[in-house]
C-alpha cells in the first residue's frame, strides 16, 4: 500500500468511527404503541422487550437499520435492478436480469392484495426501518464511499426482498437449458445415465414405496421426444439441518440444528435477534430487510430450521412471437397480445439511461434477451409471480405452541424449503414448504413449447399432500439437499439431490444413543469426505505414468478421508476431482458446438460420472469425445495432471501439499474492491478445511483457484429442554459497521467450532449487557 493509500486508510477509519450509532441514547419515535427496552449483549445480539405485537416488528426493523443498513441497501439494489446506478457498468448484468425477471413488478403487484394480518407485520417493520433513517444519524461509511443517500423503505421493498429469497430457492431455469443441450448432444440413452442420477441406497427425506432409484429409461426417452422439437434452442447453494427427539438426548427433550451454506459476504446474510412481545417471543437468525426469524429460530415452545429444497417451481417456455404494437405470441392457434414493460436503467457515468423493453406472455417475462433477434424467445414462469400471502403466516409461525400448529402456519408459505420443527412436548417433524405446481403435461425437466397449451400449470399441490414426516421410528430427521422423495411419490417435487452430506449426518446420528449440544457441534464441524474416500480407494488399481502422479495416488491410498486444512490427501483429492471433471465432462463440453455450456451448468452431472467410475460403468466412454475406453486410463491421466498441478502450486515436498494452502475463505466486501477500502472492509483470506462434500461445507469452483465461493454462513443449535442454552455463530460478526468491535469478532470462534450463547432469560441478558437503549412513543 502506498503512503497516500495508508493516509487515506487512517482517514477512513476515523470517519467510520464517527458513523457508529449511539446505542445508549434514549429516543422518542413516531409509530410506537409503547416503550421498547433494548439490551445489546457482549456478543452484539440485541434483545428487545415490547408491549404490543406491532412493536415487535417495528423494533426489529429499527434494529436492522441500525446495525445492517448498508447490507439491506446492497440487497435492495439487486432486486430493484438499480445496482448500476451506484457502481456503473459492472452492475448492468444483474440489473438486466432482475428487471427482466421482474421481482419488483411482482412485488408491486402483490402488495395491494396482501391480507390485513400480513400488512400489519410489514407496515410496522417498514415504520421501524424508516424511524431509524429519520433520525438523521451519520450513514455507514459505504454510503460515503459511493456518494449517495438511501431512500426510505416501502412495503414493496420488503415484498421484493422476499421475492428475491423465493427466486433464489426455486430451481434455476439455466439448469433446464443445460439439460437440453446435454440431451441434444449426447442422445437420450447416454443422457439417461447422467440424469437424474441418485444412488438407490442413498437417503431420501420422505420414505415412500420403492427405494429411490434411477428413473426408468422409458421416462427419459419420452422426455426426449417432447424436447427434440426445440432442437434449435441453445442452452444450486445448500444447507444442513437435523433434529433428534428426546429419546436420543441427554436432557430428554429434542435438539435441533441448522447451518445454511451461502455465498461468502461481509456483512453476513444473517443477523441474530431476540424480540419479546406481550403474547409471544422469538429468537434466531433474522434476514435484514424481512421481519421475523422464519428460517432459523425458536419461540420458547417450538424451534425450526431449514435447508433449500431445490423444488421445481420454475419452467421455461419457448414462445413464438411476431411483430406488432404490442408484439404478439401464439397460443393454441391464436395470436395474443403481450404486455410490454419499459425498464429504465440508470448507469453511473452515463448521461442517459438504458431502456430495456421487457415483453411478457401469460407464462411470464421473456428473459432470453432482445425480442427483435432471431434467437429463440424464452419466457420464465415461476411461482413467485403469483399473488402470495406469506407475510400473513408470520405471526402464526412465530407464535406456534406446538409442532402441528407450526407446520400448519406454512399453509400460505411460498419459500421452497425443507423445514424441520420440534416442540417442547417432544415432537419432531419435517415439512416441505412452498407452493408446488401441478403441470398439465407432467414434469418439465427441459424447456417446453409455449404455444401448444400442453404444459400449462393447472393447479398447485394441496397442502395436506405435501411431503411430511412426523415422529419417525428412527427418532431423528435430517435434510442436506438430498432427494426429498422417491420417484414414485404421488406428486413431482424435484429430480435432483446430493446424498453425500445426508449420508454422513445420518451415519453420525445412527452411531449414538444419546446426544448433547457438544455432539451436535461435532457433527456441524465434521470434515470426513465419504465420496473422496471412496474415490481414493478406487485409485489403488490405477497406474499413473509420471512420478508426481504416482506420489499423488499413494497419498490418496493412505488418506483417512479427513478433509482438514492441513490434509495432504484432501488436497490431492480435490485437485484429482477437478482433473476428473476436465477429463470427462470437460471433454464433452469441448466437443459440444457453440455456444458451449458453462462449467457450472455441466457440473451438476459430476455425481453421475463419479458413480460410473466407482461402478465401472463405461457407457460414457463410448462417446466420440473420449480417447480412452476404460476408467483406469482416465484416472491415470487425471492423477498425472493433478500431481503436476500440486508440484507447480505447492512444490515438491508433499508435506506442504496442504488443502488450506489451496483452499481459503475470504470475506470480500462489495465496496472493498479497491484500496484503501479493501484493507478497511475485507477480512481474510483464511486457510480452511472442508469441501462441497463435507458437512462443514466450503464449496469451491475448482482449479486453478480453489478459493471457497460459498460456505456455512450461520450455525445454530437449539435445546428444547432449556432454550436459554441455545447457541449460534454468525461469521464474521453481528454488526455491519466496520468500526464496531462486532464487525468481525466471531471469526476465530467460527473457524474453531466455538459458539456464542443465544440468550433467552432476561437475567442472563442483563448480566451480559454491553449497551442499553429505550425507545418511547413520541407524543
Secondary structure, DSSP 4 states (H G I P E B T S, - for coil): --HHHHHHHHHHHHHHHHT---SS--EEETT-SS-EEEEEETTS-EEEE-SSHHHHHHHHHHHHHHHHHHHHHHHHHHHHT-SHHHH-GGGHHHHHHHHHHTHHHHHHHHHTT--HHHHHHHHHHHHHHHHHHHTTPPPPHHHHHHT--PPPP-HHHHHHHHHHHHHHHSPPHHHHHHHHHHHHHH-HHHHHHHTT---TTS--SB--SSPP-PPPHHHHHHHHHHHGGGTT------EEEEEE-GGGBSSSS-EEEEEEEEE--SS-S-EEEEEE-SS-EEEEEEBTTB-S--SEEE-SSEEEEEEE-----EEEEEE-EE--SS-EEEETTEEEEPEEEEEEE--TT-SSPEEEEEEE-SS-BB-SS-TTSSSPEEEEEEGGGS---GGGGHHHHHT--SHHHHHHTTTT--S-EEEEEEETTS-EEEEE-SPPEEETTS--SS-EESSSSTT-EEEE--GGGS-EEES-TTSEEEESS--SB-TTSSS---S----HHHHHHHHHHHS-S-B-HHHHHHHHT--B-HHHHHHHHHGGG---SSHHHHHHHHHHHH--SB--TT-HHHHHHHHHHHHHHHHTHHHHHHHSPSSPPPHHHHGGGHHHHHHHHHHT--GGGGSTT-S-SSHHHHHHHHHHHHHHHHHHHH-S-GGG--HHHH-EEEE--TT-SSTTHHHHH-EEEEE---BTTSSSBEEE--SS---EEEEE--EEEEETT-GGG-EEE-SS-S-S-TTSTTSSTTHHHHHHT--EE---SHHHHHHTEEEEEEEEE--
